[in-house]
Amino acid sequence: MLIVLCSFSFTVLATVALRPTARKLGLLDYPGGRKTHKRPTPAVGGLGIYTGLLLTAVLFGGNALL
């Protein structure tokens, strides 16, 4: 359970931390077509998930996530 909680926490923190960087680099998803959001949205969710899982693997060892 600790691994799941750490992984979730790292993922949330990484995603929040990457949002300003996404805006500076122009990694934004703009509304239009089938997209329903009203303003440009940072597109760093996948990178945040990867970073959170990577930090968890480093902290608990590579076999912890298997």
C-alpha positions, 0 to 999 in steps of 0.5 A: 500500500505504501508503494501505491501511495508514494507512486500516486503522490509522486505522480501528482507532484510531478504533474503539478510541477511540470505545468509551468514548464509546459506553458513556457515550452508551448506544450499546450493542447488548444481547444477546437474541434472535438475538444471541450476545454475552454482554454489551452491546457498543459499536455504533460500528464503522461510525462508526470505519470512516467516521472512518478513511476520512475521515482517510485522505482528508484526509491523502492527498487525496480522489482517493487512495481512488478 
